Amino acid sequence: MSAEAADREAATSSRPCTPPQTCWFEFLLEESLLEKHLRKACPDPAPVQLIVQFLEQASKPSVNEQNQVQPPPDNKRNRILKLLALKVAAHLKWDLDTLEKSLSVPVLNMLLNELLCISEVPPGTKHVDLDLATLPPTTAMAILLYNRWAIRTIVQSSFPVKQAKPGPPQLSVMNQMQQEKELTENILKVLKEQAADSILVLEAALKLNKDLYVHTMRTLDLLAMEPGMVNGETESSTAGLKIRTEEMQCQVCYDLGAAYFQQGSTNSSLYENAREKFFRTKELIAEIGSLSLHCTIDEKRLAGYCQACDVLVPSSDSNSQQLTPYSQVHICLRSGNYQEVIQIFIDDNLTFSLPVQFRQSVLRELFQKAQQGNEALEEICFKVCACNTVRDVLEGRTISVQFNQLFLRPNKEKIDFLLEVCSRSVSLEKASESLKGNLAAFLKNVCLGLEDLQYVFMISSHELFITLLKDDERKLLVDQMRKRSPRVNLCIKPVTSFYDIPASASVNIGQLEHQLILSVDPWRIRQILIELHGMTSERQFWTVSNKWEVPSVYSGVILGIKDNLTRDLVYILMAKGLHCSTVKDFPHAKQLFAACLELVTEFSPKLRQVMLNEMLLLDIHTHEAGTGQSGERPPSDLISRVRGYLEMRLPDIPLRQVVAEECVAFMLNWRENEYLTLQVPAFLLQSNPYVKLGQLLAATCKELPGPKESRRTAKDLWEVIVQICSVSNQHKRGNDGRVSLIKQRESTLGIMYRYVLVCFYE
């Protein structure tokens, strides 16, 4: 035996034996094999895979002697295959949720049509013309299953679906996918044409007062063996799986509600029908309890539907106490009762029942109305924004730019309202220490940002402030505010003396610049810059410190911002964030980057992507310096973001090569060798030798079990290492993290011995 054969033998003999998969045709040869197979704990193939295989084989076209393609023949083999598919579905108790998850629309359409056929529903008959009450129980249930699936499929097709990324182009696979897509579209077209009839059939089913039965493996066997039994046992009250009236009505009500809700976008009156059906579903679920084995309803989705219906068509006989907070907010917005919206938001700061995204959407709607000329809403916008800000503070999130903009010129009314919201948003007896600490820090920062000492004393003498802060902290804060040099605001305070201008303004600018250098609070940085730009329009404050460095690939875009204040703010936030990341002060870096991202999102998609890239790099460093050191695997969300960055190919987006290099190192650390070997884009490999190095390291590690195969990869790896190590001492890594490679390597540089790589395959 050769050495290679011996290696293969050793490798295969050391692996655990995998039981061979049962082939579809074996079920044709042994009648009892299907039930034995389905009784296994983890049958391979799985039941839904068997359905696909059976129907696929039964629907294969034949070719006659003239090489003409003919429809699949109706012979005994194909009939048995269809029956086997029905028996597997019966084993799954005809659970549409399970079947829809795993079967395509064409396959499930074929399966349910076979069920109709074996249940003696004449082909071509309109189901709406049949009287369900007079039909055999299994026949009526087959019709209901088909029509429930029809409207569920229509509803599901209306939802947006994220397209799967295509793999390597293969003509046969692409043709098959295109055929399946066209077939699905044709079936959907027919189902939509029959949608009105399907709804009428299901509405008629709600009037039935008898239990129904669905085919089981036993009743299907009886039909196959003795066709005469169709009018015998299979129609009797004891045949099949019993479906109680309440269970059937519960499923039908839910599916009808979803159909009416989907149609409500074009006919709003149908939302009332949807509401009625969904609330009836809730009642039936309560009646059925946990006894049902057949009726499965997604109760979270049902709750969402009910909540949406409450908002769209609130019950006329319900008072405000019975309405959900969502309904109350929408009713108040429609009627213009904005004060009530503010009260709901303040109350919600105690319960945290409304999602933050919903509250933000309400504020955006009010902002839009205010920008359209409704000046009366400006005060409402501030109050709603203040409520949202306090909610953010209590949950430990950063303060939004909107609040800082609205609080630029505070007055007594704004501060009174802010203190009222803070007081009513926390129960001091029940609140945790972290929550109290968040609120105390917020009030201190508000004080530090105020110009007028009168407003500072309003906050520092408030009962909540006295309760949250210790006496020493309050005294120190007030002393700091008193000692602070008076600031001159040239826009408001009239100049009384020519000599006052250079003295007070220059001293004040110097002090503010000093604070600007020291501060790492994004809100404070913004406020300082606003004050500085109010004093002089001739200075560029991003040049205050020569230690503020932004990579050259970014600085060109940032310095091209026309608004001076925005340009200074973006540059300084990014520079400070990068510095904090370098010194491993990750919490402050995240705060600074988050504020910068929120700012640039409003006007620059290019800079928004830049900030997302830098935040990804920050999250990688945070994990590696934290839980990653203990061997804890990073969250799947972080890995998917790294993959997204490596696959991103957006034109005109400035990229630091060091981000790609860190991403590849991150994937290597966590053994994502398969991905690095096969899926890293070619353009990234060609433009960055460090990425190529990572790919070759992953490929070498992946192919270590096969010495012969790994030699080519190790050779490529060696060549890239030589290229990277052949760097002149005069070439240094720039601010963008990129290393310039020389084409002709010097003979004395990059000398490495080839036996270094022997470890990869020995």
FENSUL-V112301 format. One record per pair of residues at least 12 apart in sequence whose C-alpha atoms are under 8 Angstrom apart, sorted by sequence separation. I is the first residue (numbers start at 1). J is the second residue. D is the distance in whole Angstrom. If there is no record, write none. Layout:
i = {I:I}
j = {J:J}
d = {D:D}
This chain:
i = {59:60:61:222:329:447:516:529:558:559:577:664:59:260:261:310:314:328:447:515:516:558:576:577:700:727:728:58:260:310:345:367:389:460:597:646:699:700:727:728:219:259:311:312:329:366:577:596:597:645:680:726:727:127:257:258:311:443:488:512:555:576:577:726:257:307:310:311:385:386:422:487:488:646:696:724:728:121:256:257:363:385:460:487:574:593:620:676:677:696:723:727:728:58:59:119:120:257:307:311:325:573:574:619:676:677:726:58:119:219:257:311:488:512:573:696:697:726:57:58:219:256:257:363:382:457:487:550:593:642:677:696:728:22:218:363:443:456:573:574:593:616:673:676:677:723:727:21:22:58:116:119:254:485:509:573:676:726:727:21:57:58:213:215:216:253:254:278:382:540:548:550:674:693:725:726:86:215:216:253:440:550:590:616:673:674:725:24:55:85:116:213:214:215:509:542:549:570:616:668:672:673:54:55:115:116:213:214:253:254:278:279:517:541:542:548:664:671:693:54:86:213:214:253:278:326:360:440:453:517:540:548:550:590:639:673:674:692:693:722:24:82:86:213:214:325:359:440:453:542:570:589:661:665:673:722:24:54:55:112:116:212:213:250:251:505:542:570:661:664:668:722:54:211:212:250:275:390:437:513:548:657:660:664:689:82:211:212:356:386:390:436:533:586:613:51:52:112:113:211:212:444:448:647:51:112:154:210:211:250:275:383:387:391:646:647:690:50:51:153:210:249:250:274:275:383:386:390:530:646:689:209:212:451:529:586:718:51:154:208:247:272:581:633:50:51:154:246:271:275:349:646:345:396:529:718:48:151:395:415:419:529:47:48:150:246:247:271:272:339:342:346:349:394:423:47:246:271:338:342:345:349:394:396:489:617:206:254:345:412:419:491:526:610:620:714:151:205:251:394:411:415:490:525:609:610:47:150:247:250:251:342:393:394:489:490:610:614:617:206:251:393:489:606:613:617:620:714:151:205:206:247:248:606:105:150:151:247:254:606:390:393:34:148:202:557:711:48:52:147:243:522:710:28:55:147:28:38:96:48:147:148:202:707:48:52:55:147:707:55:520:704:705:144:199:704:144:701:700:144:700:521:520:128:522:127:128:521:522:127:141:521:128:132:140:141:142:520:128:132:141:522:106:127:137:138:350:133:137:138:346:350:449:132:137:138:349:350:106:137:138:347:349:350:106:346:347:449:658:105:346:657:658:656:657:658:106:656:657:105:656:138:138:137:136:137:136:137:554:553:138:553:152:155:553:148:151:155:158:118:151:154:551:152:148:152:155:151:404:408:401:93:399:90:91:90:91:90:87:88:87:87:86:83:83:552:553:551:552:550:551:398:401:400:398:401:400:401:95:93}
j = {71:72:73:234:341:459:528:541:570:571:589:676:72:273:274:323:327:341:460:528:529:571:589:590:713:740:741:72:274:324:359:381:403:474:611:660:713:714:741:742:234:274:326:327:344:381:592:611:612:660:695:741:742:143:273:274:327:459:504:528:571:592:593:742:274:324:327:328:402:403:439:504:505:663:713:741:745:139:274:275:381:403:478:505:592:611:638:694:695:714:741:745:746:77:78:138:139:276:326:330:344:592:593:638:695:696:745:78:139:239:277:331:508:532:593:716:717:746:78:79:240:277:278:384:403:478:508:571:614:663:698:717:749:44:240:385:465:478:595:596:615:638:695:698:699:745:749:44:45:81:139:142:277:508:532:596:699:749:750:45:81:82:237:239:240:277:278:302:406:564:572:574:698:717:749:750:111:240:241:278:465:575:615:641:698:699:750:50:81:111:142:239:240:241:535:568:575:596:642:694:698:699:81:82:142:143:240:241:280:281:305:306:544:568:569:575:691:698:720:82:114:241:242:281:306:354:388:468:481:545:568:576:578:618:667:701:702:720:721:750:53:111:115:242:243:354:388:469:482:571:599:618:690:694:702:751:54:84:85:142:146:242:243:280:281:535:572:600:691:694:698:752:85:242:243:281:306:421:468:544:579:688:691:695:720:114:243:244:388:418:422:468:565:618:645:84:85:145:146:244:245:477:481:680:85:146:188:244:245:284:309:417:421:425:680:681:724:85:86:188:245:284:285:309:310:418:421:425:565:681:724:245:248:487:565:622:754:88:191:245:284:309:618:670:88:89:192:284:309:313:387:684:384:435:568:757:88:191:435:455:459:569:88:89:191:287:288:312:313:380:383:387:390:435:464:89:288:313:380:384:387:391:436:438:531:659:249:297:388:455:462:534:569:653:663:757:195:249:295:438:455:459:534:569:653:654:92:195:292:295:296:387:438:439:534:535:655:659:662:252:297:439:535:652:659:663:666:760:198:252:253:294:295:653:153:198:199:295:302:654:439:442:84:198:252:607:761:99:103:198:294:573:761:80:107:199:81:91:149:102:201:202:256:761:103:107:110:202:762:111:576:760:761:201:256:761:202:760:760:205:761:588:588:197:591:197:198:591:592:198:212:592:200:204:212:213:214:592:201:205:214:595:180:201:211:212:424:208:212:213:421:425:524:208:213:214:425:426:183:214:215:424:426:427:184:424:425:527:736:184:425:736:737:736:737:738:187:737:738:187:738:234:235:235:235:236:236:237:654:654:240:655:255:258:656:252:255:259:262:223:256:259:656:258:255:259:262:259:523:527:523:216:523:215:216:216:217:217:216:217:217:220:220:220:224:735:736:735:736:735:736:591:595:595:595:598:598:599:294:294}
d = {8:6:8:8:6:7:7:8:7:8:4:8:6:6:5:8:7:8:8:8:8:6:7:7:6:8:8:7:5:7:8:6:7:7:6:7:7:6:6:7:6:8:6:8:7:6:5:7:7:8:8:8:6:7:7:7:4:8:7:6:8:7:6:7:4:8:6:8:7:7:8:8:7:8:6:7:8:7:7:7:7:6:8:8:7:7:8:7:5:8:8:7:8:8:8:7:7:8:8:7:7:6:7:8:5:7:5:5:5:7:5:8:8:7:7:7:7:7:8:8:6:7:6:7:7:8:6:7:8:6:6:5:8:7:8:7:7:8:8:7:7:8:8:6:5:8:7:6:7:6:7:7:6:8:7:6:8:6:8:7:7:7:8:8:5:5:6:7:6:7:7:7:7:6:7:5:7:5:6:7:7:5:7:7:5:8:5:7:7:7:6:7:5:6:8:5:5:6:7:7:8:7:5:6:6:7:5:5:7:6:7:7:8:6:8:5:6:8:6:6:8:5:7:6:6:8:7:6:7:7:7:7:8:7:8:7:7:7:7:6:7:8:7:5:7:8:7:7:8:6:8:8:6:7:6:8:7:7:7:8:8:6:6:8:8:7:6:8:6:6:7:8:6:7:5:5:7:7:8:7:8:7:7:8:7:7:6:7:8:6:7:7:7:7:7:8:8:8:8:5:7:8:7:7:5:6:7:8:5:6:5:8:6:8:7:6:8:7:8:8:6:8:7:7:8:8:8:8:7:7:7:7:8:8:7:6:8:7:7:8:8:8:7:7:8:7:7:6:7:8:8:8:8:8:8:7:8:8:7:8:7:7:6:8:6:8:7:7:6:8:7:6:8:6:6:8:7:7:7:6:6:6:8:7:8:6:6:8:8:7:8:7:7:7:8:7:7:7:7:6:8:8:7:8:7:7:8:7:7:8:8:7:6:6:7:6:7:8:7:7:7:6:7:8:7:8:7:7:7:8:8:8:7:6:8:7:8:6:8:8:8:7:8:8:6:8:8:7:7:5:7:7:7:8:7:8:8:8:7:6:7:7:7:6:7:7:8:7:7:8:7:7:8:8:7:5:7:7:7:8:8:8:7:6:7:8:7:8:6:8:6:7:7:8:7:6:7:7:5:7:6:6:8:7:8:7:8:7:5:5:6:5:7:8:5:5:5:6:7:8:6:8:8:8:6:7:7:7:7:6:6:7:5:5:6:7:7:6:6:8:7:8:7:6:5:8:8:8:6:6:7:7:6:7:7:7:7:6:8:8:8:8:8:8:7:7:6:6:7:8:8:8:8:6:7:5:7:6:7:8:5:7:8:7:8:6:6:5:6:7:5:7:7:8:8:7:8:7:7:7}
